[in-house]
């Protein structure tokens, strides 16, 4: 039996838009840095921010993850792995 409309779960108000935007404090806590660092990264355009209103900045979670991916240092293969990949030892 199909329930009445009141029995059905309500759709999230942000669902059509995807992930909700987050504020600088949330990004700062996630990155374990000060909020001033987040604002500085946004000012330098290293971390894309969305100016909702004057002095109101929000961030897309996907942009924060992309920033982390760009900043992640990847070790070069060394030793036996390097030899297996065709590099000289």
N, C-alpha and C positions, 0 to 999 in steps of 0.2 A: 504494500500500500504506500502510495506517495504521501508524504507529510504535507501539512498545510504550509503556506509560505512562511509563517512565523516559526515553524519548526526547522526550517532550512538555515544553514549557517549564512551569516551576512558576508558579503564580499568585502574585502579590505578596500578602504577608500584609495589607497595608492596602487593597488594591484594593476590597473590598466597602464600605469607609467613605469612599472618595474620596481627596482629597489628604491626606497626613500633616500633622500639626501641626508647627509649627516653634517653636524657642525664641527668647528675647529677643535673643540674640546674632545669630542669623540675620536677624531682623527689623531689628535695628540696622544690620547690614552692608548690607542691602538698601536701607534708607532713608538710609544714610550719616550716621548719628547715633550717639551714645553709648548703651550699653545702659540707662543711668540715664534717658535720655529716653524710651525705650520703656516702662520701668516706670512712669514718671510719666504717660505717655499712658494706660496701662492703669488706673492708679489713679484718674484723672479720668474714666474710661469713654469717652474719646475714641477709643481703640483697644481693641475688645473682646478680652479675654484669658480663657483658661480655666484655672482653678486646679485642676491635676491632684492636687496634694497641698500641704500647707503649704510655702510658699516655692518651689513649682514651678509656673511659669506657662508656658503654651503658647498659640500663636496659630494661627488658621486663615489660610492664604494668601489665601483669598477676602476675609476681613475686612481684611487688610492692603491688598489692592487697592482695596476699597471706601473705606477711610480715605484713600488717595491720591486717589481720584476725588472725594471730598468736599472735599479740600483743594486741588484743582487750580483755579487761577484761570483763568477764561475771559475773554478780551478782548472788550470790547463792540465791535460793528461801528462803523467810523468812515468818514468820507468817502464815497466812491463806493459802497462796500458798504452802508453805512447808508441811502443814498438808494435803492439797488436794493431793499432790504428794506422800504422804506416809511417810514423815519425821516426827520425833517427834517434838513437839512444845516447 
